[in-house]
Amino acid sequence: MAVSIIPDVSDATLGVALTLAWLIVLVGSLYQYGYGTRSREWFYLTFSAGALWLAFSLLQVSTAFAQLRRSGIVALAVVVFCTGIATGVRWWGLRNSGTDARAEA
């Protein structure tokens, strides 16, 4: 008889938990950047990583819905993924520019 330490959790349940967690990360990074406690470089890095993981989480959530809603959630995941890539490219450019990101903010 095998004993499992990890409970049996569906992809949708895990996706909802991860979606909420990454939304909190994105809102928190926006809040910190808005109040000047986080540099632009760190904001782009955090936002890019958060958006990529949020897109992945949305794909997990989509498994719990019917076809029409699933298509909408997948489309949203694609938009969020592209936003994460674009933000990552901006972070990469800012990182390689040699300028102080705090001075630009």
C-alpha positions as CSV (number, residue, x, y, z in Angstrom):
1,M,0.0,0.0,0.0
2,A,1.5,3.3,-1.1
3,V,1.2,6.4,1.0
4,S,1.2,9.7,-0.8
5,I,2.5,12.8,0.9
6,I,1.1,15.1,-1.8
7,P,-2.7,15.3,-1.9
8,D,-4.5,14.6,-5.2
9,V,-5.2,18.1,-6.6
10,S,-6.6,18.7,-10.0
11,D,-4.9,21.0,-12.5
12,A,-7.7,23.5,-12.2
13,T,-7.5,23.8,-8.4
14,L,-3.8,24.2,-8.5
15,G,-4.2,26.7,-11.4
16,V,-6.6,28.8,-9.3
17,A,-4.2,28.9,-6.4
18,L,-1.3,29.8,-8.6
19,T,-3.3,32.4,-10.5
20,L,-4.3,34.2,-7.3
21,A,-0.7,34.0,-6.0
22,W,0.8,35.5,-9.2
23,L,-1.9,38.2,-9.4
24,I,-0.9,39.2,-5.8
25,V,2.8,39.3,-7.0
26,L,1.9,41.5,-10.0
27,V,-0.3,43.9,-8.0
28,G,2.4,44.1,-5.3
29,S,5.1,44.9,-7.8
30,L,2.9,47.6,-9.4
31,Y,2.2,49.1,-5.9
32,Q,5.9,49.1,-4.9
33,Y,7.0,50.6,-8.3
34,G,4.3,53.3,-8.1
35,Y,5.4,54.4,-4.6
36,G,9.1,54.4,-5.6
37,T,10.3,51.6,-3.3
38,R,11.3,49.4,-6.3
39,S,13.5,50.4,-9.2
40,R,12.3,50.1,-12.8
41,E,14.8,47.3,-13.5
42,W,13.4,45.2,-10.6
43,F,9.8,46.1,-11.5
44,Y,10.3,44.8,-15.1
45,L,12.0,41.6,-13.9
46,T,9.3,40.9,-11.3
47,F,6.5,41.7,-13.7
48,S,7.9,39.6,-16.5
49,A,8.3,36.5,-14.3
50,G,4.9,37.0,-12.7
51,A,3.2,37.4,-16.1
52,L,4.8,34.3,-17.5
53,W,3.8,32.2,-14.5
54,L,0.3,33.8,-14.6
55,A,-0.1,32.7,-18.2
56,F,0.9,29.1,-17.2
57,S,-1.6,29.2,-14.3
58,L,-4.4,30.4,-16.6
59,L,-3.8,27.5,-18.9
60,Q,-4.2,25.1,-15.9
61,V,-7.5,26.9,-14.9
62,S,-8.8,26.6,-18.4
63,T,-9.1,22.8,-18.1
64,A,-12.1,23.2,-15.8
65,F,-14.3,25.2,-18.3
66,A,-16.4,24.3,-21.4
67,Q,-14.9,25.0,-24.8
68,L,-16.1,28.6,-25.3
69,R,-14.8,29.8,-22.0
70,R,-11.7,27.7,-22.3
71,S,-10.9,29.4,-25.6
72,G,-11.3,32.8,-23.9
73,I,-9.0,31.9,-21.0
74,V,-6.4,30.5,-23.4
75,A,-6.5,33.7,-25.4
76,L,-6.1,35.7,-22.2
77,A,-3.1,33.5,-21.3
78,V,-1.5,34.2,-24.7
79,V,-1.9,37.9,-24.2
80,V,-0.5,37.7,-20.6
81,F,2.4,35.6,-22.0
82,C,3.2,38.1,-24.7
83,T,3.1,40.9,-22.1
84,G,5.6,38.9,-20.0
85,I,7.9,38.4,-22.9
86,A,7.7,42.1,-23.9
87,T,8.4,43.2,-20.3
88,G,11.3,40.8,-20.1
89,V,12.8,42.3,-23.3
90,R,12.5,45.8,-21.8
91,W,14.2,44.5,-18.6
92,W,17.0,43.0,-20.7
93,G,17.5,46.3,-22.6
94,L,17.5,48.3,-19.3
95,R,19.9,45.8,-17.7
96,N,22.3,46.1,-20.7
97,S,22.0,49.9,-21.1
98,G,24.4,50.6,-18.2
99,T,22.3,53.3,-16.8
100,D,21.0,53.5,-13.2
101,A,17.4,52.4,-13.2
102,R,16.7,54.3,-10.0
103,A,17.8,57.6,-11.6
104,E,15.4,57.1,-14.5
105,A,12.4,56.4,-12.3
